[in-house]
């Protein structure tokens, strides 16, 4: 399942990713700290969704109440809810 998410409260303007059989694939951030987000995308490639949620949910960026990694998790949770409601 491919999903695109518009994050809030961070520098990134869009996050896209795929989930196949519970595994994250093709993660892309548009906007934000390019080097850090490119590294995050590569580290998460092939990771089980449950593990990514466990590790990244709630991470904050400086004074902000969220971060790009936390916003990715919010996007993943949104995608999972959409998938569950279509079953």
PyMOL commands that set and color helices and strands:
alter all, ss='L'
color gray80, all
select helices_A, chain A and resi 34-44+49-56+68-86
alter helices_A, ss='H'
color red, helices_A
select strands_A, chain A and resi 2-5+12-20+23-31
alter strands_A, ss='S'
color yellow, strands_A
deselect
rebuild
show_as cartoon
